Amino acid sequence: MPFSDAQVKLLSSKLNEKVVRTRQQRGMTLSYIEGWHVIAEANRVFGFEGWDRETVAAECIWQDAKREPKACAYAAKVRIRVRAGDTIVCREGSGVGHGIGATIGEAHESAIKEAETDATKRALATFGNLFGLALYDKEQNGVRRRRTGNGIAVGISWVLLSGTGALLSRHDLPESYCSALRELLERTPSLDRLQAIWARNGGTVKHLQTAWPDLKTANGTHYAEVLEKIYTQRVERLTADGVAKPEAEEVPRAELELPLATPKRLRDSAHLQFVASLPCLICGRTPAHAHHIKFAQPRAMGSKVGDEWTVPLCFLHHRSLHDSGSEETWWQVHGTDALAEAKRLWQQSRKGADEGSAATPVAGSADAANGKECA
């Protein structure tokens, strides 16, 4: 075996959750690890002189020198060579990077660095979980979770599965998971599908009582018990299959409702265009994107916050915010009250809006209003 026992043990270990970062892209939450961490792990596992990196190809695939700031994009291919005993292990990866700057040179420098870093991470990911391979698994079983003093893992994603075991949605909060499962149970039309769904998710529901003992409704009923009652009632109704029989005693509707109020999420394409036409809130550059402030409203599966919670950010600061990991902290560092600015812009936009373009509340996933809108 070319690698030492110590190296094999490291390569077989799980990725520490604390180094995982997330960002929003096109309505999805993406997990990633930063480039510096991947290089540091390669030095730790293979040794400072045990590996090297070669940029095999780098090509500018787009540039715009007329806009301000200047912008361009690069595609790069990187080859990693690891010396394992007398063996050289080679892996390759490709990546794309975008860059902006006051000069076209600065934009090219930023773009090619990002492309090389992206390609490096993809190449090293083939060596295992430590280098980000675990993040390609939807359930992220290769990620080591933190634990509380009671031994209960924190930071777990609550995964909703279909009757066939397919991933339907992933939830950071147990309340959101319960709400999604309740809706799935109530709209499932056939008994066999209902039973299959419960077989896939029933274990998670039981785990809720252990992991979150205080997850209860206003009348003191645990969410897990509520979901079990909903499932039981649905089974009884579907089992009847049209045959008249006495109705089982129903659980009061008020008890079935989990207190998960969902705020209205307004959609207004004219307002997004108005926000995107303004200079960046941080540096004053143009053009800008209409950025949705994620913490302005509670999280909802597949839905952005309402369009009234948007502010203008240039490409540079928009990317910086998404890479920061904590949006609220990022705004505090920049000394800006984003929520107050969003309210001000919404009021300003409303003054100029005629009655026919009033914003409309929607439920469910957000519609992309225009090309400059971004989460």
Buried (B, 14 or more C-beta within 10 A) or exposed (E): EEBEEEBBEBBEBBBBBEBBBEBBEEEEBEBBBBBEBBBEBBEEBBEEEBBEBEBEEBEBEEBBEEEEBBBBBBBBBBBBBBBBEEEEBEBBBBBBBBBBBEEBEBBBBBBBBBBBBBBBBBBBBBBBBBBBBBBEEEEBEBBBBEEEEEEBEEEBBBBBBBBEEEEBBBBBBBBBBBBBBBEBBEEBEEBEBBBBBBEBBBEBBEBBEEBBEEBBBEEEBBBBBBBBBBBEBBBEBBEBEEEEEEEEEEBEEEBBEBEBEEEEBBBBBBBBBBBBEBBBBBBEBBBBBBBBBBBBBBBBBEBBBBBBBBBBBBBBBBBBBBEBEEBEEBBEEBEBEBBEBBBEBBEEBBEEBEEEBEBEEBEEEBEBBEEBBBB
